[in-house]
Amino acid sequence: MTLSEAVEAFGADAMRFCLADSGDSIEDANFIVAAADTAILRLYAFYEWSKEYIENRSNYRVADISEAGEFMFQDMYFLK
């Protein structure tokens, strides 16, 4: 499978995910079709989640930054 055929079959974003994953270790890089399929599904799930979040963002709680736990932790240990 050539690069242009793979991009046509899976799309550019899924190919980026798959190619980044294929060379993570010291072994030879291998293109795995299942990884490209998984990347498509994950990208679609992220797209759907983002769309749902934007539609319903008025229903989410908004906290003051000074009350949020992670900011308090950061302030207690790193900013003093």
N, C-alpha and C positions, 0 to 999 in steps of 0.2 A: 504494500500500500504506500503510495507516494504521499508527501505532505499535502499537496493540493487535494488529493482524493480524501484524505483524512479530515481536512478542514471542511470540505464539502459534506462529508458524511456526519461529522459530529459538531461542527461549528468551531469558531476560533477560541472561544472561552473554554470550552471543554477540552480542546487540544492543549491550551496553556496549562490547565490543571494536570492533565495526563502526562505531558512532557516534563513538568516540574517534578511529578511523582516518580517518573521512570528513572531518574538519575540521582536518587537520594543516597544510595550506598556506594561502596567502592566497586561493586559489580558493574558489568556492562549494562548500559541503559537499554531497556526493552519497552516497546510500546505495547500496552495491554488494552485490548478492546474493552474488556469489562471495566477497566478503570475510567475510560472515556465515557462509557454508559453511566457509570456511577456519578461522574462529574456532572453530566447533564441533569440527572435526577436531583443532585444536591443544589445545583444552580437554580433549577426550577422551584425547589422547595424554599430556597432563600428568597426568590422573587415573590412567591405567593405569601410568605411570611411578611415581607416588607410591604407588600400591597395591603395586607390585612392590618398591619400596624398603622400605616398612614391613614387608612379609613377610620380606625377606631382610636386614634391617639387622644381624643378628647376624653375617653373613658379611663385613661391611665392616671394613676396618682402622680402628683407633682410635689416633690419634697424640696424644702429649702436646702441649699448645699451644706449649710452648717449642721443640719440634722441628719444628713446621710451618713451611714456607718463607715463606709470606706473613706470618706473625707475626714471623719473624726480620727480614724486610725492613722491616716497619713499625717494629720496635723499633730497628733500626740507624739509620734516617733520620728518624723522626718523634718518637720518645719521649725521645731523649737531648738 
